Amino acid sequence: MKLNGRRKAVMRYEQRKNTRSRDSPVVLACTVGVLTEVPVMLSLVCFINKTRHCFPEERGYNR
């Protein structure tokens, strides 16, 4: 099957777009960032809640 110039250009664009989206460092950074940030933040919150009794409660603001 013979492809015309426009069809070839569209196919090249699609191939570049698909390659960029999978191999992009932005995708890696977003994925790794979320996968590490959420567990770290949850463990910090757990630690802070467990050691809350070690710190005096501040007065002067409403909870």
C-alpha positions as CSV (number, residue, x, y, z in Angstrom):
1,M,0.0,0.0,0.0
2,K,1.4,3.4,-1.0
3,L,1.0,6.3,1.4
4,N,0.7,9.9,0.3
5,G,2.8,12.6,2.0
6,R,0.1,13.8,4.3
7,R,-0.6,10.4,5.7
8,K,3.1,9.8,6.2
9,A,3.4,13.0,8.1
10,V,0.4,12.1,10.3
11,M,1.9,8.7,11.1
12,R,5.3,10.2,12.0
13,Y,3.6,12.7,14.3
14,E,1.6,10.0,16.0
15,Q,4.8,7.9,16.5
16,R,6.6,10.9,18.0
17,K,3.7,11.8,20.2
18,N,3.4,8.3,21.6
19,T,7.1,8.0,22.2
20,R,7.3,11.3,24.0
21,S,4.4,10.6,26.3
22,R,5.8,7.3,27.5
23,D,9.5,8.2,27.8
24,S,9.0,11.7,29.1
25,P,11.0,12.6,32.3
26,V,7.9,14.5,33.4
27,V,5.9,11.4,33.5
28,L,8.6,9.7,35.5
29,A,8.9,12.6,37.9
30,C,5.1,12.8,38.5
31,T,4.8,9.1,39.1
32,V,7.7,8.7,41.4
33,G,6.9,11.9,43.2
34,V,3.4,10.7,44.1
35,L,4.5,7.2,44.9
36,T,7.1,8.5,47.4
37,E,5.4,11.6,48.7
38,V,2.2,10.1,49.8
39,P,3.6,7.3,52.0
40,V,6.2,9.7,53.5
41,M,3.6,12.3,54.4
42,L,1.3,9.7,55.9
43,S,4.1,8.3,58.0
44,L,5.0,11.8,59.2
45,V,1.4,12.5,60.2
46,C,1.3,9.2,62.1
47,F,4.5,9.9,63.9
48,I,3.4,13.5,64.8
49,N,0.1,12.2,66.1
50,K,1.8,9.6,68.2
51,T,4.3,12.1,69.8
52,R,1.7,14.9,70.3
53,H,1.9,14.3,74.1
54,C,5.6,15.3,74.1
55,F,4.8,18.9,73.2
56,P,3.0,21.4,75.3
57,E,-0.3,22.6,73.9
58,E,-0.2,26.2,72.8
59,R,-2.9,28.5,74.1
60,G,-4.2,31.6,72.5
61,Y,-5.9,30.2,69.4
62,N,-9.2,28.4,69.0
63,R,-9.3,24.9,67.6
